Amino acid sequence: MTCASFRRADRAIREECFSRVAQKQFASPNRYGILEQPLHAIECIWPAGCFLSYSLFDDIENMASHGSGMNHIRQKSQTPTKSARRLTIVFLCGSLEPGRDGVGDYTRRLAAECIRQGHDALVIALCDREDPLFSDSKCEIEKHQSDQGTAVRCVRWSRNDGWARKTRRLAQILRQESPDVISIQFVPYSFNARGLPFQFLRCFWKCRAVVGGRWHIMFHELWIGPQEGKPLSSRVISRLQRSVVRQLRLCDVVHTHLPVYREALAQCGINASPLPLFSNIARSTQFVGNRAINGVVNIGFFSQQDPVAEVRDWIVTFTEDAEKGGSSVCLHLAGARGSAAESYWRKSLAGKAEVAVHGWMVPEELSVYLRSMDLGITTVPRHAIGKSGSVAAFFEHGTPVAAPVTSVAHPHTGLFIEREHKMVLNSFADLKKFERRPSEEPTKLTSICHEFLNSMYIASSQHIRQPF
């Protein structure tokens, strides 16, 4: 069948689907919680270029006759079809030191989920941290790492190794693997200590010229933000970082997890699609309801707990409001820097709240900790919380979050998913009204990985066409 025939068949199938759904006037939120008209909702789930199987007609007829609505189709879309071709994906990031690099942990988890969904994945860390296994004569470590029992092939290169050798070696690996997708997990400071990854950019251009496959980039960070009051050096670095980002615009698929980043990329002529962040801490326990015990409200930090005046003032106000409501507050500090922050918070709270330090914890312990909090606290500005792995971890465990730091220039909450907006609270009164409910949904990682893979299929035109 020719491409033109495929397009005609696709159009006919879509028209039939749309007419059947439209007769019942179903409407449903799309994947980001935005209410769409029924035809648009179907289009959102099966984008242009993806062919629908004839079995879908029966699903739509059942939907119309039994009133199951869009949920039936949405559930069906959560798992890639068996006919989808197996992809080989190579991920590129800065570091893969477990628990020490948020983007590295994110990349490992995404690669592991791709493997669990039936694909091949390899992760390469181009500028890894110091490791006892690195030496003057050994700048490469090839070793499997694990996520939830799934082994992931990982190659780690020392940050002290030269970029000329890295470029040659990367091109060699890409030729050997012959990947369908090369995914760059981009943070400017991951590839250069000063945040000016020009050598990485040259590596990208050289490898792109000699290796096939589709190139994908996930912008975890862009450039240094608003420059008012910043020194001249910061303004210069920001301009140079923008130039690097612009030169990465030729990637076939572009994602980001912040609305403000998406707008900034659009101003650079880059069309980025939203791909929300998932938690780097696997959910190992079931959700339960609000857990304030004996009148004690547990609020806590995870990782990000640097002294910030707005956060300090907000917590003081929160403890005063809780005391008026007959409750006491316990502030928990989790992460490697918990002990260093303890004295600051004890002094700032002046006995108005207990302070508990948990320090470094393994993922299973962290999951229990995140689940046990009534409220998470983040020092990340509200417009940027969509890029925070700590916030994503609280959300994954059903714990609402307070984000006291706000920006006049960016007054909106930095999240793409509508239901997560409702988990960002402003006061003790909001917490009293918030109801935590058990969740039977699959982990966010599963759905985000599915969306990532769908984007790769569309870009590579590798959807296997179903028979008619």
Buried (B, 14 or more C-beta within 10 A) or exposed (E): EEEEEBEEBBEEBBEBBBEBBEEBEBBBBBBBBEEBBBBBBBBBBBEEEBBBBEEBBEBBEEBBEEEBBBEBBBEEBEEBEEEBEEBBBBBBBBBBBBBEBBBBBBBBBBBBBBBBBEBBBBBBBBBBBEBEEBEEEEBBBEEEBEBEEBEBBBBBBBBEBEBEEBBBBBBEBBEEBEBBBBBBBBBBBBBBEEBBBBBBBEBBEBBBEEBEBBBBBBBBBBBBBEBEEEEEEBEEBBEBBBEBBEEBBEBBBBBBBBBBBBEBBEEBEBEBEBBBBBBBBBBBEEBEEBBBEEEBBBBBBBBBBEEBEEBBEBBBEBBBBBBEEEBBBBBBBBBEBBEEBBEBBBEBBEEBBBBBBBEEBEBEBBBEBBBBBBBBBBBBBBBBBBBBBBBBBBBBBBBBBBBBBBBEEBEEBBBBBBEBEEBBBEEBEBBBEBEBEEEEEEBBBBBBBBBBBBBBBBBBEBBEEBEE
